């Protein structure tokens, strides 16, 4: 069984069908990229609007396979 890792992230951009995040290990030159379809329900669950996401600080939940499985407020 894989453990879920909590990682601080900041939303850099929402571009087309993807969301870019900066992380402690990935800056704006090489952001973590996730499909908008995966991120949208996670941010809506937090009561956030996708249009106001850039600059938002969150905590990403990453599973053992390296997939984004959740987002939390810090």
C-alpha positions as CSV (number, residue, x, y, z in Angstrom):
1,X,0.0,0.0,0.0
2,X,1.3,3.4,-0.9
3,X,1.3,6.4,1.4
4,X,-0.2,9.7,0.3
5,X,2.2,12.6,0.5
6,X,1.2,16.2,1.3
7,X,3.1,18.8,-0.7
8,X,2.7,22.6,-0.6
9,X,1.9,24.1,-4.0
10,X,1.1,27.4,-5.5
11,X,-1.1,27.7,-8.6
12,X,1.0,29.4,-11.3
13,X,-1.4,29.5,-14.3
14,X,-4.6,28.0,-15.6
15,X,-3.9,27.6,-19.4
16,X,-6.4,26.0,-21.7
17,X,-7.1,22.5,-20.3
18,X,-4.2,22.4,-17.8
19,X,-3.2,23.9,-14.4
20,X,0.4,24.6,-13.6
21,X,1.7,24.5,-10.0
22,X,5.0,25.5,-8.5
23,X,6.2,23.1,-5.8
24,X,9.3,23.1,-3.5
25,X,11.1,21.1,-6.2
26,X,9.6,22.7,-9.3
27,X,9.7,26.4,-10.1
28,X,8.0,28.5,-12.7
29,X,10.4,27.2,-15.4
30,X,9.4,23.6,-14.9
31,X,6.0,23.6,-13.1
32,X,4.0,20.5,-12.2
33,X,1.2,20.3,-14.7
34,X,-2.2,18.6,-14.2
35,X,-5.3,18.3,-16.4
36,X,-7.9,20.9,-15.6
37,X,-10.5,18.1,-15.6
38,X,-8.7,16.5,-12.6
39,X,-8.1,19.8,-10.7
40,X,-11.6,21.4,-11.2
41,X,-13.6,19.1,-9.0
42,X,-10.9,19.3,-6.3
43,X,-10.9,23.1,-6.2
44,X,-14.7,23.3,-6.4
45,X,-14.9,21.0,-3.4
46,X,-12.8,23.7,-1.5
47,X,-15.2,26.4,-2.7
48,X,-12.7,28.0,-5.0
49,X,-13.3,29.4,-8.5
50,X,-10.9,28.2,-11.3
51,X,-10.7,31.8,-12.6
52,X,-9.2,33.1,-9.4
53,X,-6.8,30.2,-8.8
54,X,-3.5,31.8,-10.0
55,X,-1.5,32.7,-6.9
56,X,-3.5,30.4,-4.6
57,X,-1.5,28.4,-2.1
58,X,-2.7,24.9,-1.5
59,X,-1.6,21.5,-0.2
60,X,-1.5,18.8,-2.9
61,X,-2.2,15.2,-2.0
62,X,0.0,12.9,-4.1
63,X,-0.4,9.1,-4.1
64,X,2.4,6.6,-4.4
65,X,2.1,6.5,-8.2
66,X,2.8,10.3,-8.3
67,X,-0.8,11.2,-9.2
68,X,-2.7,14.2,-7.7
69,X,-5.5,12.8,-5.7
70,X,-6.6,15.8,-3.6
71,X,-6.1,19.4,-2.7
72,X,-6.5,21.0,0.7
73,X,-6.2,24.5,2.1
74,X,-2.9,25.0,4.0
